[in-house]
Amino acid sequence: MMHHVHAPAHLSPAPASPRPHPRPSGRLVPVGTLAALLAATLSTQAAPPPPPDSLAARPLRVRLDTLLRHGRAVYHVARGRANWLRSQPAVQKLAVPVLLIGTGAIIRDEVELFELEMEIDESVRDGTRRHLSGVQTNVDDYLRHVPAYTTLGLGLVGVKGQHNTLNQALLLAFIYQVNSGITSNLKRLTQVERPNGQNLRSFPSSHTSTAFATAHFMHKEYGRQSLWYSVGAYAVATTTGALRVVKDNHWTSDVVAGAGVGILSTELVYWAYPTLQRTARHLGRQLGLGRNRPATNQVLLLPHYAHGTAGAALLISLR
């Protein structure tokens, strides 16, 4: 028999009040987002790996090795082109004079290089005036011709050079003409004032250009026989240029550019001399010279241009 026990009214449970919905936490992810992430993960796992030759599949070390290999290939190509350029006769002969003339122009501020303000001329002049202001000599007027006289003297005493004595004399005359023409016209065009304020014919130095033209002449004739011929000739030319600066006749830039002009003049003469010989011999035959003897180097045509005046000289050897 079951007995029903009635709880007192005050012990009966109170009716349950409605509980508020829990707030979604920041860590809960909506179902749609979970599904999208799961699908992306499955698709990534199912995607085939990149081909082995693609850049993304290569390790970093392999990629660096590839870049280095390509860099070495480019370097070797550039080095080969540079070696080929240096091997060209024209580049070998013109590189030094062009570099000297360009350096002189940059120092003189005739050419702006990366907007650099160079005061080499003023600095050298201040130093020479402080320490060498008492130098007074005219020996530089004669030193510039010493290599030329020495070269001709060696030929006269029987020292064999690149050319015989007659051709050396003709070459030297041509060198003086070309050097004088280039130097005088550059002076007229640039109009640079001398450091002593004497005139506006400072750039380039004609004494230095003559000295280096004759020194390079001696180097071309006897430099192959002994290095000391060249060393002595260039030492005399350098002394000539240094004296021009010490005496306050020229800026450093004038001397540097003058050295380049001198070397360039000699190189131009040696380059043009064979053509001038052929032209002069043909002209001599047209004039009836040397009909009874074989054609030799007896005639030379020398073009001349200086101080705005052009001309030519025909030299004939009567031997």
Phi and psi in degrees as GROMACS dihedral restraints (atoms count N, CA, C in turn):
[ dihedral_restraints ]
;  ai    aj    ak    al  type     phi  dphi    fc
    3     4     5     6     1   -98.6    20    10
    4     5     6     7     1   136.9    20    10
    6     7     8     9     1  -110.1    20    10
    7     8     9    10     1   129.1    20    10
    9    10    11    12     1   -92.8    20    10
   10    11    12    13     1   123.9    20    10
   12    13    14    15     1  -106.5    20    10
   13    14    15    16     1   122.4    20    10
   15    16    17    18     1   -95.2    20    10
   16    17    18    19     1   122.8    20    10
   18    19    20    21     1   -76.4    20    10
   19    20    21    22     1   147.9    20    10
   21    22    23    24     1   -62.9    20    10
   22    23    24    25     1   156.7    20    10
   24    25    26    27     1   -62.1    20    10
   25    26    27    28     1   -34.4    20    10
   27    28    29    30     1   -77.0    20    10
   28    29    30    31     1   -11.5    20    10
   30    31    32    33     1   -97.8    20    10
   31    32    33    34     1    -6.0    20    10
   33    34    35    36     1   -71.5    20    10
   34    35    36    37     1   142.1    20    10
   36    37    38    39     1   -66.2    20    10
   37    38    39    40     1   141.8    20    10
   39    40    41    42     1   -72.5    20    10
   40    41    42    43     1   149.7    20    10
   42    43    44    45     1   -61.2    20    10
   43    44    45    46     1   137.1    20    10
   45    46    47    48     1   -69.3    20    10
   46    47    48    49     1   129.3    20    10
   48    49    50    51     1   -81.8    20    10
   49    50    51    52     1   147.9    20    10
   51    52    53    54     1   -63.0    20    10
   52    53    54    55     1   129.7    20    10
   54    55    56    57     1   -87.6    20    10
   55    56    57    58     1   137.3    20    10
   57    58    59    60     1   -69.6    20    10
   58    59    60    61     1   151.9    20    10
   60    61    62    63     1   -69.7    20    10
   61    62    63    64     1   135.2    20    10
   63    64    65    66     1   -64.5    20    10
   64    65    66    67     1   142.5    20    10
   66    67    68    69     1   -74.8    20    10
   67    68    69    70     1   139.0    20    10
   69    70    71    72     1   -66.1    20    10
   70    71    72    73     1   131.0    20    10
   72    73    74    75     1   -78.3    20    10
   73    74    75    76     1   158.2    20    10
   75    76    77    78     1   -66.8    20    10
   76    77    78    79     1   -18.4    20    10
   78    79    80    81     1   -83.0    20    10
   79    80    81    82     1   -14.0    20    10
   81    82    83    84     1   -80.0    20    10
   82    83    84    85     1   135.1    20    10
   84    85    86    87     1  -111.7    20    10
   85    86    87    88     1   133.4    20    10
   87    88    89    90     1   -59.1    20    10
   88    89    90    91     1   155.5    20    10
   90    91    92    93     1   -62.5    20    10
   91    92    93    94     1   -38.9    20    10
   93    94    95    96     1   -63.0    20    10
   94    95    96    97     1   -38.6    20    10
   96    97    98    99     1   -67.1    20    10
   97    98    99   100     1   -41.4    20    10
   99   100   101   102     1   -60.5    20    10
  100   101   102   103     1   -39.9    20    10
  102   103   104   105     1   -66.2    20    10
  103   104   105   106     1   -39.6    20    10
  105   106   107   108     1   -66.3    20    10
  106   107   108   109     1   -41.9    20    10
  108   109   110   111     1   -63.6    20    10
  109   110   111   112     1   -41.4    20    10
  111   112   113   114     1   -64.3    20    10
  112   113   114   115     1   -40.6    20    10
  114   115   116   117     1   -65.7    20    10
  115   116   117   118     1   -40.8    20    10
  117   118   119   120     1   -64.1    20    10
  118   119   120   121     1   -39.7    20    10
  120   121   122   123     1   -64.5    20    10
  121   122   123   124     1   -42.9    20    10
  123   124   125   126     1   -65.5    20    10
  124   125   126   127     1   -38.9    20    10
  126   127   128   129     1   -68.5    20    10
  127   128   129   130     1   -34.9    20    10
  129   130   131   132     1   -67.4    20    10
  130   131   132   133     1   -41.5    20    10
  132   133   134   135     1   -68.3    20    10
  133   134   135   136     1   -30.6    20    10
  135   136   137   138     1   -83.2    20    10
  136   137   138   139     1   -16.8    20    10
  138   139   140   141     1   -68.8    20    10
  139   140   141   142     1   143.3    20    10
  141   142   143   144     1   -71.0    20    10
  142   143   144   145     1   149.3    20    10
  144   145   146   147     1   -65.7    20    10
  145   146   147   148     1   153.7    20    10
  147   148   149   150     1   -64.6    20    10
  148   149   150   151     1   152.9    20    10
  150   151   152   153     1   -59.3    20    10
  151   152   153   154     1   149.3    20    10
  153   154   155   156     1   -63.8    20    10
  154   155   156   157     1   -22.0    20    10
  156   157   158   159     1   -94.5    20    10
  157   158   159   160     1     3.1    20    10
  159   160   161   162     1   -78.7    20    10
  160   161   162   163     1   156.4    20    10
  162   163   164   165     1   -66.2    20    10
  163   164   165   166     1   -34.0    20    10
  165   166   167   168     1   -69.6    20    10
  166   167   168   169     1   -28.6    20    10
  168   169   170   171     1   -81.4    20    10
  169   170   171   172     1   -14.0    20    10
  171   172   173   174     1   -82.8    20    10
  172   173   174   175     1   141.9    20    10
  174   175   176   177     1   -65.7    20    10
  175   176   177   178     1   161.1    20    10
  177   178   179   180     1   -60.0    20    10
  178   179   180   181     1   -38.9    20    10
  180   181   182   183     1   -63.3    20    10
  181   182   183   184     1   -39.6    20    10
  183   184   185   186     1   -65.4    20    10
  184   185   186   187     1   -40.1    20    10
  186   187   188   189     1   -65.3    20    10
  187   188   189   190     1   -40.7    20    10
  189   190   191   192     1   -63.5    20    10
  190   191   192   193     1   -39.8    20    10
  192   193   194   195     1   -62.2    20    10
  193   194   195   196     1   -38.4    20    10
  195   196   197   198     1   -64.8    20    10
  196   197   198   199     1   -44.7    20    10
  198   199   200   201     1   -62.3    20    10
  199   200   201   202     1   -42.0    20    10
  201   202   203   204     1   -64.6    20    10
  202   203   204   205     1   -38.4    20    10
  204   205   206   207     1   -64.3    20    10
  205   206   207   208     1   -43.6    20    10
  207   208   209   210     1   -65.9    20    10
  208   209   210   211     1   -37.9    20    10
  210   211   212   213     1   -63.2    20    10
  211   212   213   214     1   -40.6    20    10
  213   214   215   216     1   -64.8    20    10
  214   215   216   217     1   -37.1    20    10
  216   217   218   219     1   -64.3    20    10
  217   218   219   220     1   -43.6    20    10
  219   220   221   222     1   -63.9    20    10
  220   221   222   223     1   -40.1    20    10
  222   223   224   225     1   -62.8    20    10
  223   224   225   226     1   -43.3    20    10
  225   226   227   228     1   -65.7    20    10
  226   227   228   229     1   -37.9    20    10
  228   229   230   231     1   -64.4    20    10
  229   230   231   232     1   -46.5    20    10
  231   232   233   234     1   -63.5    20    10
  232   233   234   235     1   -38.3    20    10
  234   235   236   237     1   -66.5    20    10
  235   236   237   238     1   -38.9    20    10
  237   238   239   240     1   -64.0    20    10
  238   239   240   241     1   -41.0    20    10
  240   241   242   243     1   -64.8    20    10
  241   242   243   244     1   -40.9    20    10
  243   244   245   246     1   -64.8    20    10
  244   245   246   247     1   -41.3    20    10
  246   247   248   249     1   -64.2    20    10
  247   248   249   250     1   -39.8    20    10
  249   250   251   252     1   -63.7    20    10
  250   251   252   253     1   -40.7    20    10
  252   253   254   255     1   -65.7    20    10
  253   254   255   256     1   -41.3    20    10
  255   256   257   258     1   -67.4    20    10
  256   257   258   259     1   -24.6    20    10
  258   259   260   261     1   -79.8    20    10
  259   260   261   262     1   -10.4    20    10
  261   262   263   264     1   -72.5    20    10
  262   263   264   265     1   132.4    20    10
  264   265   266   267     1   -58.7    20    10
  265   266   267   268     1   -39.8    20    10
  267   268   269   270     1   -63.3    20    10
  268   269   270   271     1   -40.5    20    10
  270   271   272   273     1   -66.7    20    10
  271   272   273   274     1   -41.4    20    10
  273   274   275   276     1   -62.1    20    10
  274   275   276   277     1   -37.1    20    10
  276   277   278   279     1   -82.9    20    10
  277   278   279   280     1   -29.9    20    10
  279   280   281   282     1  -100.8    20    10
  280   281   282   283     1   -11.1    20    10
  282   283   284   285     1   -62.6    20    10
  283   284   285   286     1   -48.5    20    10
  285   286   287   288     1   -66.1    20    10
  286   287   288   289     1   -50.4    20    10
  288   289   290   291     1   -62.9    20    10
  289   290   291   292     1   -38.6    20    10
  291   292   293   294     1   -64.8    20    10
  292   293   294   295     1   -39.5    20    10
  294   295   296   297     1   -64.1    20    10
  295   296   297   298     1   -41.3    20    10
  297   298   299   300     1   -66.9    20    10
  298   299   300   301     1   -44.3    20    10
  300   301   302   303     1   -64.6    20    10
  301   302   303   304     1   -42.3    20    10
  303   304   305   306     1   -64.1    20    10
  304   305   306   307     1   -40.3    20    10
  306   307   308   309     1   -63.1    20    10
  307   308   309   310     1   -43.1    20    10
  309   310   311   312     1   -62.1    20    10
  310   311   312   313     1   -39.9    20    10
  312   313   314   315     1   -65.8    20    10
  313   314   315   316     1   -38.5    20    10
  315   316   317   318     1   -67.7    20    10
  316   317   318   319     1   -43.7    20    10
  318   319   320   321     1   -63.4    20    10
  319   320   321   322     1   -36.1    20    10
  321   322   323   324     1   -77.3    20    10
  322   323   324   325     1    -3.4    20    10
  324   325   326   327     1    66.7    20    10
  325   326   327   328     1    20.7    20    10
  327   328   329   330     1   -74.1    20    10
  328   329   330   331     1   -22.8    20    10
  330   331   332   333     1  -129.8    20    10
  331   332   333   334     1   130.3    20    10
  333   334   335   336     1   -87.6    20    10
  334   335   336   337     1   129.0    20    10
  336   337   338   339     1  -121.2    20    10
  337   338   339   340     1   107.2    20    10
  339   340   341   342     1    54.7    20    10
  340   341   342   343     1    28.9    20    10
  342   343   344   345     1    56.3    20    10
  343   344   345   346     1    34.2    20    10
  345   346   347   348     1   -85.2    20    10
  346   347   348   349     1   136.6    20    10
  348   349   350   351     1   -98.3    20    10
  349   350   351   352     1   105.4    20    10
  351   352   353   354     1  -104.8    20    10
  352   353   354   355     1   134.6    20    10
  354   355   356   357     1  -124.7    20    10
  355   356   357   358     1    42.2    20    10
  357   358   359   360     1   -65.7    20    10
  358   359   360   361     1   -42.3    20    10
  360   361   362   363     1   -57.3    20    10
  361   362   363   364     1   -48.8    20    10
  363   364   365   366     1   -66.0    20    10
  364   365   366   367     1   -39.6    20    10
  366   367   368   369     1   -64.7    20    10
  367   368   369   370     1   -45.2    20    10
  369   370   371   372     1   -64.9    20    10
  370   371   372   373     1   -40.4    20    10
  372   373   374   375     1   -64.3    20    10
  373   374   375   376     1   -42.3    20    10
  375   376   377   378     1   -61.3    20    10
  376   377   378   379     1   -40.9    20    10
  378   379   380   381     1   -65.9    20    10
  379   380   381   382     1   -42.8    20    10
  381   382   383   384     1   -68.6    20    10
  382   383   384   385     1   -35.0    20    10
  384   385   386   387     1   -70.9    20    10
  385   386   387   388     1   -28.7    20    10
  387   388   389   390     1   -76.6    20    10
  388   389   390   391     1   -39.0    20    10
  390   391   392   393     1  -108.4    20    10
  391   392   393   394     1   -23.8    20    10
  393   394   395   396     1  -128.9    20    10
  394   395   396   397     1    30.9    20    10
  396   397   398   399     1   -70.7    20    10
  397   398   399   400     1   -18.2    20    10
  399   400   401   402     1   -88.8    20    10
  400   401   402   403     1     4.0    20    10
  402   403   404   405     1   -76.7    20    10
  403   404   405   406     1   119.0    20    10
  405   406   407   408     1  -135.1    20    10
  406   407   408   409     1   108.9    20    10
  408   409   410   411     1  -157.3    20    10
  409   410   411   412     1   155.9    20    10
  411   412   413   414     1  -113.4    20    10
  412   413   414   415     1    15.3    20    10
  414   415   416   417     1   -65.0    20    10
  415   416   417   418     1   -24.7    20    10
  417   418   419   420     1   -66.9    20    10
  418   419   420   421     1   -23.4    20    10
  420   421   422   423     1   -66.2    20    10
  421   422   423   424     1   -24.5    20    10
  423   424   425   426     1  -104.3    20    10
  424   425   426   427     1   -30.1    20    10
  426   427   428   429     1   -61.2    20    10
  427   428   429   430     1   -33.4    20    10
  429   430   431   432     1   -63.0    20    10
  430   431   432   433     1   -22.2    20    10
  432   433   434   435     1   -98.3    20    10
  433   434   435   436     1    -7.0    20    10
  435   436   437   438     1   -59.7    20    10
  436   437   438   439     1   -45.9    20    10
  438   439   440   441     1   -60.6    20    10
  439   440   441   442     1   -35.3    20    10
  441   442   443   444     1   -66.9    20    10
  442   443   444   445     1   -47.8    20    10
  444   445   446   447     1   -63.8    20    10
  445   446   447   448     1   -37.6    20    10
  447   448   449   450     1   -65.7    20    10
  448   449   450   451     1   -40.5    20    10
  450   451   452   453     1   -63.0    20    10
  451   452   453   454     1   -47.2    20    10
  453   454   455   456     1   -65.5    20    10
  454   455   456   457     1   -36.0    20    10
  456   457   458   459     1   -64.7    20    10
  457   458   459   460     1   -39.3    20    10
  459   460   461   462     1   -63.0    20    10
  460   461   462   463     1   -38.6    20    10
  462   463   464   465     1   -66.6    20    10
  463   464   465   466     1   -37.3    20    10
  465   466   467   468     1   -68.8    20    10
  466   467   468   469     1   -32.7    20    10
  468   469   470   471     1   -86.5    20    10
  469   470   471   472     1     2.8    20    10
  471   472   473   474     1   103.0    20    10
  472   473   474   475     1     2.7    20    10
  474   475   476   477     1   -76.5    20    10
  475   476   477   478     1   119.9    20    10
  477   478   479   480     1   -80.3    20    10
  478   479   480   481     1   125.1    20    10
  480   481   482   483     1  -107.6    20    10
  481   482   483   484     1  -162.1    20    10
  483   484   485   486     1   -68.1    20    10
  484   485   486   487     1   -32.4    20    10
  486   487   488   489     1  -126.1    20    10
  487   488   489   490     1   164.0    20    10
  489   490   491   492     1   -74.8    20    10
  490   491   492   493     1   174.9    20    10
  492   493   494   495     1   -63.3    20    10
  493   494   495   496     1   -38.9    20    10
  495   496   497   498     1   -62.0    20    10
  496   497   498   499     1   -48.3    20    10
  498   499   500   501     1   -67.1    20    10
  499   500   501   502     1   -33.0    20    10
  501   502   503   504     1   -61.7    20    10
  502   503   504   505     1   -42.1    20    10
  504   505   506   507     1   -64.5    20    10
  505   506   507   508     1   -40.9    20    10
  507   508   509   510     1   -66.1    20    10
  508   509   510   511     1   -43.0    20    10
  510   511   512   513     1   -60.4    20    10
  511   512   513   514     1   -43.6    20    10
  513   514   515   516     1   -64.5    20    10
  514   515   516   517     1   -41.1    20    10
  516   517   518   519     1   -61.4    20    10
  517   518   519   520     1   -42.0    20    10
  519   520   521   522     1   -65.2    20    10
  520   521   522   523     1   -40.4    20    10
  522   523   524   525     1   -61.6    20    10
  523   524   525   526     1   -43.5    20    10
  525   526   527   528     1   -61.6    20    10
  526   527   528   529     1   -40.1    20    10
  528   529   530   531     1   -66.7    20    10
  529   530   531   532     1   -48.4    20    10
  531   532   533   534     1   -65.2    20    10
  532   533   534   535     1   -44.1    20    10
  534   535   536   537     1   -63.9    20    10
  535   536   537   538     1   -41.4    20    10
  537   538   539   540     1   -64.2    20    10
  538   539   540   541     1   -41.0    20    10
  540   541   542   543     1   -64.3    20    10
  541   542   543   544     1   -45.9    20    10
  543   544   545   546     1   -65.7    20    10
  544   545   546   547     1   -46.4    20    10
  546   547   548   549     1   -65.7    20    10
  547   548   549   550     1   -46.8    20    10
  549   550   551   552     1   -64.3    20    10
  550   551   552   553     1   -37.5    20    10
  552   553   554   555     1   -73.5    20    10
  553   554   555   556     1   -33.2    20    10
  555   556   557   558     1   -65.8    20    10
  556   557   558   559     1   -38.7    20    10
  558   559   560   561     1   -60.8    20    10
  559   560   561   562     1   -42.5    20    10
  561   562   563   564     1   -67.1    20    10
  562   563   564   565     1   -35.4    20    10
  564   565   566   567     1   -77.8    20    10
  565   566   567   568     1   -40.0    20    10
  567   568   569   570     1   -81.2    20    10
  568   569   570   571     1   -36.9    20    10
  570   571   572   573     1    55.0    20    10
  571   572   573   574     1    51.4    20    10
  573   574   575   576     1   -93.4    20    10
  574   575   576   577     1   131.7    20    10
  576   577   578   579     1   -75.5    20    10
  577   578   579   580     1   139.4    20    10
  579   580   581   582     1   -67.2    20    10
  580   581   582   583     1   154.5    20    10
  582   583   584   585     1   -62.4    20    10
  583   584   585   586     1   -28.6    20    10
  585   586   587   588     1   -86.4    20    10
  586   587   588   589     1     1.6    20    10
  588   589   590   591     1    73.4    20    10
  589   590   591   592     1    16.9    20    10
  591   592   593   594     1   -71.7    20    10
  592   593   594   595     1   -43.8    20    10
  594   595   596   597     1  -159.9    20    10
  595   596   597   598     1  -172.8    20    10
  597   598   599   600     1  -108.3    20    10
  598   599   600   601     1    37.9    20    10
  600   601   602   603     1  -126.1    20    10
  601   602   603   604     1    53.2    20    10
  603   604   605   606     1   -92.8    20    10
  604   605   606   607     1   -36.4    20    10
  606   607   608   609     1  -108.5    20    10
  607   608   609   610     1   122.7    20    10
  609   610   611   612     1   -89.4    20    10
  610   611   612   613     1   176.9    20    10
  612   613   614   615     1   -77.3    20    10
  613   614   615   616     1   120.1    20    10
  615   616   617   618     1   -73.1    20    10
  616   617   618   619     1   -34.5    20    10
  618   619   620   621     1   -60.5    20    10
  619   620   621   622     1   -45.2    20    10
  621   622   623   624     1   -69.4    20    10
  622   623   624   625     1   -39.9    20    10
  624   625   626   627     1   -64.8    20    10
  625   626   627   628     1   -39.5    20    10
  627   628   629   630     1   -65.5    20    10
  628   629   630   631     1   -42.4    20    10
  630   631   632   633     1   -62.2    20    10
  631   632   633   634     1   -44.1    20    10
  633   634   635   636     1   -76.2    20    10
  634   635   636   637     1   -26.9    20    10
  636   637   638   639     1   -65.7    20    10
  637   638   639   640     1   -45.2    20    10
  639   640   641   642     1   -71.6    20    10
  640   641   642   643     1   -34.4    20    10
  642   643   644   645     1   -65.1    20    10
  643   644   645   646     1   -41.7    20    10
  645   646   647   648     1   -68.9    20    10
  646   647   648   649     1   -31.1    20    10
  648   649   650   651     1   -61.0    20    10
  649   650   651   652     1   -45.8    20    10
  651   652   653   654     1   -65.2    20    10
  652   653   654   655     1   -37.8    20    10
  654   655   656   657     1   -63.2    20    10
  655   656   657   658     1   -41.4    20    10
  657   658   659   660     1   -67.1    20    10
  658   659   660   661     1   -33.9    20    10
  660   661   662   663     1   -84.1    20    10
  661   662   663   664     1   -39.2    20    10
  663   664   665   666     1  -127.2    20    10
  664   665   666   667     1     0.8    20    10
  666   667   668   669     1   -63.6    20    10
  667   668   669   670     1   -28.8    20    10
  669   670   671   672     1   -74.5    20    10
  670   671   672   673     1   -24.8    20    10
  672   673   674   675     1   -77.7    20    10
  673   674   675   676     1   -40.3    20    10
  675   676   677   678     1  -155.2    20    10
  676   677   678   679     1   136.0    20    10
  678   679   680   681     1   -64.4    20    10
  679   680   681   682     1   -26.7    20    10
  681   682   683   684     1   -69.9    20    10
  682   683   684   685     1   -24.4    20    10
  684   685   686   687     1   -60.8    20    10
  685   686   687   688     1   -46.5    20    10
  687   688   689   690     1   -67.5    20    10
  688   689   690   691     1   -43.0    20    10
  690   691   692   693     1   -60.7    20    10
  691   692   693   694     1   -45.1    20    10
  693   694   695   696     1   -64.3    20    10
  694   695   696   697     1   -42.1    20    10
  696   697   698   699     1   -65.0    20    10
  697   698   699   700     1   -46.2    20    10
  699   700   701   702     1   -70.2    20    10
  700   701   702   703     1   -28.9    20    10
  702   703   704   705     1   -65.4    20    10
  703   704   705   706     1   -41.9    20    10
  705   706   707   708     1   -63.8    20    10
  706   707   708   709     1   -42.9    20    10
  708   709   710   711     1   -64.6    20    10
  709   710   711   712     1   -41.8    20    10
  711   712   713   714     1   -64.1    20    10
  712   713   714   715     1   -39.3    20    10
  714   715   716   717     1   -62.5    20    10
  715   716   717   718     1   -39.6    20    10
  717   718   719   720     1   -60.5    20    10
  718   719   720   721     1   -47.4    20    10
  720   721   722   723     1   -64.0    20    10
  721   722   723   724     1   -38.9    20    10
  723   724   725   726     1   -65.2    20    10
  724   725   726   727     1   -38.7    20    10
  726   727   728   729     1   -65.8    20    10
  727   728   729   730     1   -32.8    20    10
  729   730   731   732     1   -65.0    20    10
  730   731   732   733     1   -34.3    20    10
  732   733   734   735     1   -75.6    20    10
  733   734   735   736     1   -43.7    20    10
  735   736   737   738     1   -62.9    20    10
  736   737   738   739     1   -37.4    20    10
  738   739   740   741     1   -79.3    20    10
  739   740   741   742     1     1.4    20    10
  741   742   743   744     1    67.0    20    10
  742   743   744   745     1    25.6    20    10
  744   745   746   747     1   -87.0    20    10
  745   746   747   748     1   -23.5    20    10
  747   748   749   750     1  -145.7    20    10
  748   749   750   751     1   156.1    20    10
  750   751   752   753     1   -80.6    20    10
  751   752   753   754     1   163.8    20    10
  753   754   755   756     1   -61.0    20    10
  754   755   756   757     1   -39.0    20    10
  756   757   758   759     1   -62.6    20    10
  757   758   759   760     1   -34.9    20    10
  759   760   761   762     1   -63.1    20    10
  760   761   762   763     1   -41.0    20    10
  762   763   764   765     1   -70.2    20    10
  763   764   765   766     1   -43.2    20    10
  765   766   767   768     1   -62.5    20    10
  766   767   768   769     1   -47.1    20    10
  768   769   770   771     1   -66.0    20    10
  769   770   771   772     1   -36.8    20    10
  771   772   773   774     1   -61.7    20    10
  772   773   774   775     1   -38.0    20    10
  774   775   776   777     1   -61.5    20    10
  775   776   777   778     1   -42.1    20    10
  777   778   779   780     1   -65.2    20    10
  778   779   780   781     1   -40.6    20    10
  780   781   782   783     1   -63.6    20    10
  781   782   783   784     1   -40.7    20    10
  783   784   785   786     1   -62.8    20    10
  784   785   786   787     1   -47.3    20    10
  786   787   788   789     1   -64.2    20    10
  787   788   789   790     1   -40.8    20    10
  789   790   791   792     1   -62.5    20    10
  790   791   792   793     1   -39.7    20    10
  792   793   794   795     1   -60.8    20    10
  793   794   795   796     1   -45.5    20    10
  795   796   797   798     1   -65.3    20    10
  796   797   798   799     1   -40.7    20    10
  798   799   800   801     1   -64.2    20    10
  799   800   801   802     1   -39.7    20    10
  801   802   803   804     1   -63.9    20    10
  802   803   804   805     1   -39.6    20    10
  804   805   806   807     1   -66.2    20    10
  805   806   807   808     1   -45.3    20    10
  807   808   809   810     1   -66.8    20    10
  808   809   810   811     1   -28.9    20    10
  810   811   812   813     1   -73.1    20    10
  811   812   813   814     1   -39.0    20    10
  813   814   815   816     1   -88.4    20    10
  814   815   816   817     1   -15.9    20    10
  816   817   818   819     1   -59.6    20    10
  817   818   819   820     1   -45.6    20    10
  819   820   821   822     1   -59.6    20    10
  820   821   822   823     1   -40.0    20    10
  822   823   824   825     1   -65.7    20    10
  823   824   825   826     1   -41.0    20    10
  825   826   827   828     1   -64.7    20    10
  826   827   828   829     1   -36.4    20    10
  828   829   830   831     1   -62.0    20    10
  829   830   831   832     1   -46.1    20    10
  831   832   833   834     1   -63.6    20    10
  832   833   834   835     1   -40.9    20    10
  834   835   836   837     1   -64.5    20    10
  835   836   837   838     1   -43.0    20    10
  837   838   839   840     1   -66.6    20    10
  838   839   840   841     1   -38.7    20    10
  840   841   842   843     1   -65.1    20    10
  841   842   843   844     1   -40.5    20    10
  843   844   845   846     1   -64.2    20    10
  844   845   846   847     1   -41.0    20    10
  846   847   848   849     1   -65.4    20    10
  847   848   849   850     1   -38.7    20    10
  849   850   851   852     1   -62.8    20    10
  850   851   852   853     1   -39.0    20    10
  852   853   854   855     1   -66.7    20    10
  853   854   855   856     1   -36.4    20    10
  855   856   857   858     1   -65.5    20    10
  856   857   858   859     1   -32.2    20    10
  858   859   860   861     1   -86.3    20    10
  859   860   861   862     1    -2.7    20    10
  861   862   863   864     1    84.6    20    10
  862   863   864   865     1    20.9    20    10
  864   865   866   867     1   -89.2    20    10
  865   866   867   868     1   139.0    20    10
  867   868   869   870     1    70.1    20    10
  868   869   870   871     1    34.7    20    10
  870   871   872   873     1   -73.9    20    10
  871   872   873   874     1   -29.6    20    10
  873   874   875   876     1   -94.6    20    10
  874   875   876   877     1     6.5    20    10
  876   877   878   879     1  -145.8    20    10
  877   878   879   880     1   155.1    20    10
  879   880   881   882     1   -62.6    20    10
  880   881   882   883     1   151.6    20    10
  882   883   884   885     1   -66.9    20    10
  883   884   885   886     1   127.4    20    10
  885   886   887   888     1  -128.8    20    10
  886   887   888   889     1   179.8    20    10
  888   889   890   891     1   -80.2    20    10
  889   890   891   892     1    73.3    20    10
  891   892   893   894     1  -115.0    20    10
  892   893   894   895     1    -9.0    20    10
  894   895   896   897     1  -131.1    20    10
  895   896   897   898     1   137.6    20    10
  897   898   899   900     1  -146.2    20    10
  898   899   900   901     1   134.2    20    10
  900   901   902   903     1  -100.9    20    10
  901   902   903   904     1   121.9    20    10
  903   904   905   906     1  -112.6    20    10
  904   905   906   907     1   107.4    20    10
  906   907   908   909     1   -71.5    20    10
  907   908   909   910     1   150.9    20    10
  909   910   911   912     1  -138.5    20    10
  910   911   912   913     1   135.7    20    10
  912   913   914   915     1  -150.8    20    10
  913   914   915   916     1   118.8    20    10
  915   916   917   918     1  -159.7    20    10
  916   917   918   919     1   140.9    20    10
  918   919   920   921     1    55.6    20    10
  919   920   921   922     1    37.4    20    10
  921   922   923   924     1    80.2    20    10
  922   923   924   925     1     7.0    20    10
  924   925   926   927     1  -116.5    20    10
  925   926   927   928     1   129.5    20    10
  927   928   929   930     1  -108.0    20    10
  928   929   930   931     1   147.9    20    10
  930   931   932   933     1  -169.5    20    10
  931   932   933   934     1  -172.5    20    10
  933   934   935   936     1  -153.0    20    10
  934   935   936   937     1   151.2    20    10
  936   937   938   939     1  -127.7    20    10
  937   938   939   940     1   136.0    20    10
  939   940   941   942     1  -107.7    20    10
  940   941   942   943     1   114.8    20    10
  942   943   944   945     1  -102.6    20    10
  943   944   945   946     1   127.7    20    10
  945   946   947   948     1  -124.6    20    10
  946   947   948   949     1   127.0    20    10
  948   949   950   951     1   -90.3    20    10
  949   950   951   952     1   121.7    20    10
  951   952   953   954     1  -101.8    20    10
  952   953   954   955     1    80.1    20    10
